[in-house]
Amino acid sequence: MVWDARSTMSENSSPTSGEEALAALRDRLQELYRRRGRPSYRKLARLTGQALSHTTVGMVIHCRKLPRLGQLELVVEALDGDPEAYQALWLAADEADSAAAGTSAPARLGGPYRPTGTAFPHTEAIGGVAFHPDGRLLATRTEGRNATVRLWDVATGSPLGDPLTTRNGWVHELAFHPDGHLLAAAGDAALRLWDVTTGEPVGAPLTLHSTGHQTVAFHPGGRLIAVGGGDDTVRLWDVATGRPAGDVRTGHRHPVFAIRSLTFHPEGRLLATAGNDATVRLFDVITGEPVGGPLVGHKSEVTGVVFHPDGHLLVSTGNDATVRLWDVMTGEPVCSPLMGHIGFVSEPALHPDGRLLATAGLEDGDVRLWDVSAHRPVGEPLSHSGAVRALAFHPDGHLLATGGNDATLRLWRGESTPEPHLSRRRADRLRARLTAVREDRDRLAREVAALGAAPGAELDGPSRQVQRGGGR
């Protein structure tokens, strides 16, 4: 929602400078705070659904510098005030500051997601979150040697059953099977699968080929699961049999761990990997061969990677405080790096319709939202009181889950998403890509037929061909 400052502020009420506007806002806030009996900052933080820390609440109320509009609105609501009565003062202060700085940038009036108030209590930092494909459940993992994996009811915030057990406590990444019946967790040298309905392990843990950080992703067809980690190899496993189905040698090089993140193209034909060597690489799932050269631009390790739902873009995040968008067909960046985070950007997530991108800050404690087509921020950042390590969109996009070092999993409800900006040139490029995808499908069908696969066995094709190529 966006308010017009001119409709909520009379001509005579507009302060003449940023300092005067800030003082007026401060006086109004502190008057409200006194009328409500000066509740503790911790109580007010709880009333915001822990969207703000008690420290941030205090900074907003003291108002020595202009707070973010979203933070101001949350504090006013916690004090049973009317946020609209404070927005005009905030806008006046922001506009005066912009004018003093010689800028005419429009004020950002808060993002399209607001906290729901549903609590998911944890005692340790949250390192990962994943929504079940039907959206009714979510899974979380905590950080550290005593990590736990839990399933939660999204509607109530209640845990479902006991924590899922692991062998040695380390859990680095979670993923749901595309049909939702399995949950996978990659830990130190082991891959575990659980039955989501019963919470019971499915088979023995699979021993992985390397130690250290592990990253995991299911193939969209559900027949394969990929795991990468400490060396330069991604191993593909057959989900049904638990047997290796081939290796992809990525070429990433790093003395601690090479592969930081991986993801499958929505069509299943490509695999993307992100490495601590500051590169992103693409591979053909069938042959295991690289597709083009490394995507180079990040100045330090690449921390996350995800394909756009329509497959034409790839998003990467890095320890260089940047978010980058790449053209999958050409391997070239589609725009300048998206800037705004301070330091390590820990993870990207894309809204299911592809129009909105969320990124998490490990150092600044912010979740930032971006318009994918316009390459610009959407609203104010969503705040945690510590590092943000995990985020995921609900399958229908109406919720965003975030978690981090403050041991708080937050759900944010979407109000709106940006309108698409599709130029004629980009529409022509998308049509060309769709044609290329159809040609690739025809090529895959011919290759599967040449290997003697049964008619219609499309989803078995990648597994069988990789098995043969890997000498399995």
C-alpha positions, 0 to 999 in steps of 0.5 A: 500500500502506498500513501500520497503525502499530499492527501494526509498532510495539510499545507500548514502542517509541513515542517520546513526542514528535516530536523524540524520534521524529525523533531515533530515525529519524535514528539508525536511518538513519545507522546503516544508512548507516554499515553500508553503507560511507557511499556517496556521495549521487550513487550513492544517487540513481542507485540510486533511478533518479534519482527523488531528487536527490543533495541530497534523498538527503543531506537524508533521511539527515541527517534534520534535519526529517521527510522525506516517507515516499516519499523515506525509503523510496527511500533505505532501499531504495537502502541495501539496508534494509527500509522497513517497519522505518522506517515506524513511526518515521516515523509516530510522528514525523508523528503527534507533529508533528500532535498538537503542531500541534493537528491530527488529519489522518491521515498520507499514506503515499505515492502509488500510483506508484513509480519503475520504474528505467527511464532515458530519458537526455536532455541538456536539460530535458524540455518534453513527453511523450506516449504512443503510443495502443498504449502501446509507444512514447512521444515526448519533446521538449526545451526551447529553441532546439535542441529535439529530438523523440525516440521511445522504447521504453517497455519498454527505455528505448531511443531508436528511430531518430534524433531527428526533425528540425525547421526551426528547433529550437523545439518547443512541444507534441506529440500522437499521432494517435488511431490512432497512425500520425502524431506532430504537433509544433507549433513557432514558426509551423510544424506538423510531422507525422511517420510514426511507423513510418518517422520520416519527415516527412509533407508540408511543415511547415504554416505557422501563423497566429501566432508564439510558443508553440503548442499542438496537439490532434487531434480524437478522430475523427482527421480534424482537428488544432487549433492555437492560440497567439499570437493569439486564434484556433484554426485547424483543419486537415484532416489528410489534405489539410493544408489549413485547415478553419476558424478558431475565434475564442476571445476570449482576450486577452494581449499575448504569447500568448493561448492556452496550452492546448487540448483536445477533448471525448472526443465531439469536440463541444466544444473547450476553450481556456485563456488567459493572460487567466486564463479557460477557454472552451468552443466548439462544434466545428461552428459555432465559436461559444462555449458559455456564458461564460468559466470564471472563477476563476483569478487569473492565466494558465491553464496547462493544460486537459483533459477528464475521460474521461467528458466531464462534468468539465474540469480546469484548472491555473494560475499561481496554484498552483491546480487547478480542476474545472469542470462542463462542462454548467453552467460552474460549479466542482464544488469548491474549488480543489485546493491544494498546489503552490507557484506555477506548476502546469504541466500536468494529466493524467487517468488513463484511468479518470478516477479519478486526476488528476496535476498538475506543479509548475514551481516546487516540482518535485512531481507531485501525485496527486488523487482526482477524486471525493473532491477530495483528494490521494492519497499523497505527491508524486512528486519531481523535483530541478527544475521538472516540465514534462511528464507523461502517463499510459500508455493503460492507466494502469499507468505515469505518465511525468514530465519536467522541468528535471533532464533526466530522464524518469521512469516510475512504476509504478502499484500501485493507484488510489483507489476511486470515490466515486459518490453517488446525486445524482452518479449521477443527474447523470451519467445526465442528462448521458448523455441530453444527449450522446445528444440532441446526437448526434441533432442532429449527425446531422440537421445533417450530413444537412442538408448533404448528407453521405453516410450514416454519414459522422459523422467528416467532419461537423465538418470539412465544416461548419467548412469551410463556416462558415469560408468555406473 
